[in-house]
């Protein structure tokens, strides 16, 4: 089961796509978050942070899984 998931991940993702995912998450945190906070959208800033941190964690896990396989 785990080997099948790793094979599927290896077929879908590579190191460039992982860097793009993490880069988009960092861009969203560093640029969009403060812009929305300045406007006063507190709820949206929380959502942006949650989604961005989730992308960073998923990107890190994908990187580790690609190193293992």
Residue pairs with C-beta under 8 A, 6 or more apart in sequence:
6 65
6 68
6 69
7 69
9 62
9 65
9 66
9 69
10 66
10 69
13 62
13 66
14 66
15 63
15 66
18 59
18 62
18 63
18 66
19 59
21 55
21 58
21 59
21 62
22 55
22 56
22 59
22 60
24 55
25 51
25 52
25 53
25 55
25 56
25 59
26 52
26 56
28 48
28 51
28 52
28 55
29 48
29 49
29 52
29 53
32 48
33 45
33 48
33 49
33 52
36 44
36 45
36 48
37 45
